[in-house]
Amino acid sequence: MAAGLHVGAQLTVSLHEQSVVSAATGIARPDESMGEDTLMPWFSATKAITAAAVLQQWEQGHLDLDDAVARHVPAFASNGKERVTVRHLLTHTAGLVATDDSVDEACDAALEDGWEPGRRAAYRPRGPFAVLGEIVHRLDGRSIEDYVSEELFEPLGMADSWLALSPARHAAYGRRMGAMHNTSGDRREVIAGLDGAEAFAEARPSLSGVGPMADLLRFYMMLLGKGALDGVRVLSPQTVEAMCARHRVGLTDETFGAVVDWGLGVMVNSWHYRRKPAPYGYGNHASARAFGHGGSQSSIAFTDPEHGLAVALVFNGMAGEAANHRRTQAVVTALYEDLGLDRGIA
């Protein structure tokens, strides 16, 4: 904060199912302190939630990971996308050219020139997960926002987490709604379009999640618990193992410019390739089994099964990719050291 990288932050941590950190500092919005119960945008950290919804459909036998996407969304079978599978979307190996959250645009889009699905990798923040959300909707019948609320958030006790907020619900939260700031320049100001009810009204499976970090931590505690939390099961142990397995290995991500291994909708620790954290990585001491997802220039949430650790961290300040990487990795590395988990990676 002294360096001007952010105006506030939330951090929640559990170790062996026990809370060890629950903290907030700075401001949530002008003239309002950041609280542990402040709702902050998750941005792309939402993708792990959508992936879990897809995997619930998989374990119930409603889809196969290697189904062609067009089996579930027939309009997708255009412009060379007939062989793109659900697994390709989850692992960002589809090569889909789609820049927003429109399912129609994703269906109309082509693949990048020369792209062979599954053989190259490039993180695409919007289009693929818009289609995954549509698949869940078509298989189940509920909207993706209602589905994740009823099948994930409510069972896991994530009472203040949403994929979309109605204007009335947004108003009811009042000053508990955080306002993301732009801290990449000389001024520290609320980002236009990310404050007010309109910013949270539309469900976008790729990035519209919002809630306190304490809620998001519960999702990762569930994954650490092999699909169950507080006696409530939302995924089978086998599904969680499939989610965090390395389905994409050793490929250079053409968006991040680094080798990043991928599970089903989550990034798996890729420290070993360069012996330093990958973009949106998990610091210098995480085990090879750590997995999770980041949110654009602001957040990181993950679990490390080898250490029994779950972490959810958000900064109120989009400081640019390079600055965000430096601060998130410094905090996560220090966290392992403070908890005595810094035995390093062989």
FENHU-V765781 format. One record per backbone hydrogen bond with DSSP energy under -0.5 kcal/mol. NH is the residue of the N-H (numbers start at 1). CO is the residue of the C=O. E is the energy in kcal/mol with one decimal. If there is no record, write none. Layout:
nh co e
NH CO E
NH CO E
//
This chain:
nh co e
4 1 -1.5
7 316 -2.8
9 25 -2.2
10 314 -2.3
11 23 -2.4
12 312 -2.5
13 21 -2.5
14 310 -2.3
15 18 -2.9
16 308 -3.1
18 15 -1.5
20 13 -2.5
21 13 -1.7
23 11 -2.7
25 9 -2.3
27 7 -2.5
28 32 -2.8
29 32 -1.4
32 29 -2.3
34 26 -2.4
38 35 -1.4
39 176 -2.6
40 38 -0.5
40 211 -1.7
42 209 -3.0
43 207 -0.6
43 209 -0.7
45 42 -2.0
46 43 -2.1
47 44 -1.9
47 206 -0.5
48 45 -0.9
49 46 -1.2
50 46 -1.8
51 47 -2.7
52 48 -1.9
53 49 -1.9
54 50 -2.2
55 51 -2.5
56 52 -1.8
57 53 -1.5
58 54 -1.8
59 55 -2.7
60 56 -1.3
61 58 -1.7
62 57 -2.5
63 57 -0.7
67 64 -2.1
69 84 -2.7
71 68 -1.9
72 68 -0.5
72 69 -1.7
73 69 -2.2
76 73 -2.6
77 74 -1.8
78 76 -2.5
81 78 -1.0
84 81 -1.6
86 67 -1.8
87 65 -2.5
89 85 -1.6
90 86 -2.2
91 87 -1.8
92 88 -0.5
92 89 -0.8
93 88 -2.3
94 88 -0.8
97 110 -2.1
98 96 -0.9
103 101 -0.5
106 102 -2.1
107 103 -2.4
108 104 -2.0
109 105 -1.7
111 79 -0.9
112 95 -2.2
115 112 -2.2
117 115 -0.6
118 93 -2.3
119 116 -2.4
120 116 -0.6
121 252 -0.6
122 92 -2.3
125 123 -0.5
127 98 -0.9
129 126 -0.6
130 126 -1.6
131 127 -1.8
132 128 -1.9
133 129 -2.2
134 130 -1.6
135 131 -2.2
136 132 -2.0
137 133 -2.1
138 134 -2.6
139 135 -2.3
140 136 -2.5
141 137 -2.8
147 143 -2.7
148 144 -2.4
149 145 -1.6
150 146 -2.5
151 147 -2.8
152 148 -1.6
153 148 -2.9
154 149 -2.8
156 152 -1.9
157 154 -1.5
158 153 -2.9
159 157 -1.6
161 158 -1.6
162 210 -2.1
165 200 -3.3
170 166 -2.9
171 167 -2.4
172 168 -2.0
173 169 -1.5
174 170 -0.9
174 171 -0.6
176 173 -2.4
177 174 -1.7
178 39 -2.9
178 176 -0.6
179 28 -3.0
180 194 -0.6
182 189 -3.3
183 181 -0.6
183 318 -1.6
184 318 -0.6
185 187 -0.5
189 182 -1.4
189 187 -0.7
191 180 -2.7
194 191 -2.1
199 196 -1.0
200 197 -1.4
201 197 -0.6
201 198 -0.7
204 163 -0.6
207 204 -1.7
208 204 -2.4
210 162 -2.0
211 40 -2.0
214 36 -0.5
215 212 -0.8
216 212 -1.7
217 213 -2.5
218 214 -0.9
218 215 -0.7
219 215 -1.1
220 216 -1.4
221 217 -2.4
222 218 -2.0
223 219 -1.7
224 220 -2.3
225 221 -1.8
226 223 -1.6
227 222 -2.4
228 222 -0.8
228 225 -0.7
229 232 -2.4
232 229 -2.1
233 231 -0.5
234 227 -2.9
235 227 -1.6
240 236 -2.0
241 237 -2.3
242 238 -2.1
243 239 -2.4
244 240 -2.0
245 241 -0.8
247 245 -1.3
247 262 -1.5
248 262 -1.9
253 258 -3.0
254 121 -2.8
254 252 -0.6
257 253 -2.7
258 253 -0.8
260 251 -1.3
260 258 -0.6
261 268 -0.5
262 248 -1.9
263 266 -3.4
264 243 -2.4
265 90 -1.3
265 263 -1.3
267 292 -3.0
268 261 -1.9
269 290 -2.9
273 270 -1.3
274 270 -0.5
274 271 -0.7
275 271 -1.8
276 271 -1.2
281 278 -1.6
286 282 -0.5
290 287 -1.7
291 303 -2.3
292 267 -1.9
293 301 -2.4
295 299 -2.0
298 295 -2.3
299 295 -1.9
300 313 -2.3
301 293 -1.8
302 311 -2.1
303 291 -2.4
304 309 -2.9
307 304 -1.2
308 304 -1.0
309 304 -1.8
310 14 -2.2
311 302 -2.8
312 12 -2.3
313 300 -2.5
314 10 -2.3
315 298 -2.9
316 8 -3.1
317 315 -1.5
318 181 -2.8
319 297 -0.8
319 317 -1.0
324 320 -2.5
325 321 -2.4
326 322 -2.0
327 323 -2.1
328 324 -2.7
329 325 -2.1
330 326 -1.7
331 327 -2.4
332 328 -2.6
333 329 -2.3
334 330 -2.2
335 331 -2.2
336 332 -2.1
337 333 -1.8
338 334 -3.0
339 335 -1.9
340 337 -1.2
341 336 -3.4
343 341 -1.1
//
